């Protein structure tokens, strides 16, 4: 019974591998995709900038504590 499960498991793994990594890809990147990627990069930068702005005080305290000398 274990051998049958191993064979089925191997077949499913092989099928998943063949579906996820095809040998040939018949696709293209249209100009809209480039602008979409550009929008994602800009949105990530704006979101990161906003997060730094909101948490600036906490970030500053963390950096000061990280590099300050510890007195004993």
N, C-alpha and C positions, 0 to 999 in steps of 0.2 A: 504494500500500500504506500509505503514511503517513497518507493521508486517512481510510482505514478505521479505523486505530488511533486517530486523533484523534476520530472519531465514536463509537467504542466507549468510549473514555475519557470523553468528554463525557456519554454516556448513563449510564455507571456512576456518575459523579460526581453527576448529577442524581437518579438513583435513591437513592444514599446520602443525599443532602440531603433528599429527600422522606421517607425512612424515619427519619432522625434528628430532623427538625424537622417533626412533623405539624402540620397546620393546627388541628385540634381535639383536645383531650385529654379522654377520658371517664374521668377518674380522680377520686378523692377522697382526702383525708387523714383517716384514722381516728384516734381518740384514742390508740391504741397507738403510732402514729408519733410523736406529740408526746413521749411519755414516752421513746421510743427515742432521739430527738434529744437530749433532756435527759440521758440516760445517757451519750451520746457526749461531750457537753460536760463533764460531771463527770469522766469517765474521762480526757479529755485534760488537764484541770486537775490531776488526781491524778498522772498520768504526768509532766507537766511539773514538778510540785513534787518528785517523787521524783528526777527527773534533776538538778534543781538541788541537792537534798540530797546526792546521790552525788558530783557534780562541783563542790561548793561551793569547795573549796580551789583547784582549777584556775581557776575563774571569778574568784575573788578575786585570785589572782596576775595573771591577764590584765588585770583592771581596774586594779590598782595599776601595772603596767608601762605601761598605756596612758596613764594620767594623771600619771605621775611625770615629773619634770624629768630630762632627759638631760644628764648632766655630760660635758663634753668634756675 
